[in-house]
């Protein structure tokens, strides 16, 4: 009878302890928990940085730096057209295309062209420097080879030739030289890679009309740069003193006559 009472008491105590989480966690310890604590203890002793404040740990890359490195580079130029270079398809002739470049940044920007077909293509200008807000229309020349076996070239389709436009932030007043992009390779941004697209020269299209307008504007700008600066009239020297070349010559001759009479 005593043994039965002892078994019933022990069972009731186990049920009471099971309902009490404090006693369950503090008094019962499984082998897995003891093993994990021992493992943590070993890891803590082997790692010298555990328990050390964050300020004394070795410096690592911040999240913002990593995020900036994953973002695409900010473009400095706006291109029109933005993806293609349109050429009239005229086999056996040298045709022209045009692209407008505008500096949309707040600093001076140098630009440079590169092409996968340097033997049949060249750019005017091949590079330059644009002030903030300035724009220029670059003309691209390409010799269109005649198709083999009199095959017709599929029009309005992209060619294998490509043009790469690169930009570089520079200081104001600096002159453009191609070596700028070699000296600062880590600061160079690839703005766009343009594909060559042939257009039917005999069929009107919005792309062809826009190309003709850009070429005309580029030619007008080139002629304006070739003209000498306009004559602004008499040259002003000092505080409002106007010197006329003809008047100065007349005074010089009169002075020479007076000196000749005095000498006689």
TAWOWO-V7171 format. One record per pair of residues at least 6 apart in sequence whose ideal C-beta (glycine too) atoms are under 7 Angstrom apart, sorted by the first residue. I is the first residue (numbers start at 1). J is the second residue. Records with the same first field share a line. If there is no record, write none. Layout:
BEGIN
I: J + J
END
This chain:
BEGIN
17: 23 + 24
18: 24
44: 50
49: 57
73: 189
75: 189 + 191
76: 103 + 104 + 105 + 109 + 167 + 169 + 189
77: 101 + 102 + 103 + 104 + 109 + 111 + 165 + 167 + 191
78: 102 + 104
79: 99 + 101 + 165 + 191 + 192
80: 99 + 100
81: 99
82: 192
83: 194
84: 194 + 195 + 197
85: 97 + 99 + 140 + 163 + 194 + 196 + 197
86: 97 + 197 + 199 + 207 + 211
87: 95 + 97 + 142 + 144 + 196 + 198 + 199
88: 95 + 199 + 201 + 208
89: 144 + 153 + 155 + 198 + 199 + 200 + 201
90: 144 + 201
91: 144 + 145 + 146 + 147
92: 144 + 146
93: 144
94: 141 + 142 + 143
95: 142 + 144
96: 139 + 140 + 141 + 215
97: 140 + 142 + 211
98: 137 + 138 + 139 + 140 + 211 + 214 + 215 + 218
99: 138 + 140
100: 135 + 137 + 214
101: 111 + 130 + 135 + 136 + 138
102: 135
103: 109 + 130 + 131 + 132 + 133 + 134
105: 132
106: 132
107: 132 + 169
108: 129 + 130 + 131 + 132 + 170 + 171 + 172
109: 130 + 167 + 168 + 169 + 170
110: 127 + 129 + 167 + 168 + 170 + 176 + 180
111: 127 + 128 + 130 + 165 + 166 + 167
112: 127 + 166 + 178 + 181
113: 123 + 126 + 127 + 163 + 165
114: 164
115: 121 + 161 + 162 + 163
116: 161 + 162
117: 161
120: 142 + 143
121: 140 + 141 + 142 + 161
122: 141
123: 138 + 140
124: 138 + 139
125: 138
127: 176 + 178
128: 136 + 176
129: 170 + 174 + 176
130: 136
137: 214 + 217 + 218 + 221
139: 215 + 218
140: 163
147: 153
153: 198
155: 198 + 199 + 200
156: 197 + 199
157: 197
158: 195 + 196 + 197
159: 195 + 196 + 198
161: 196
162: 193 + 194 + 195
163: 194
164: 190 + 193
165: 191 + 192
166: 181 + 188 + 189 + 190 + 191
167: 189 + 191
168: 180 + 181 + 184 + 187 + 188
169: 187
170: 180
181: 188
199: 205 + 207 + 208
234: 242 + 243 + 244
235: 243
236: 242
237: 243
END
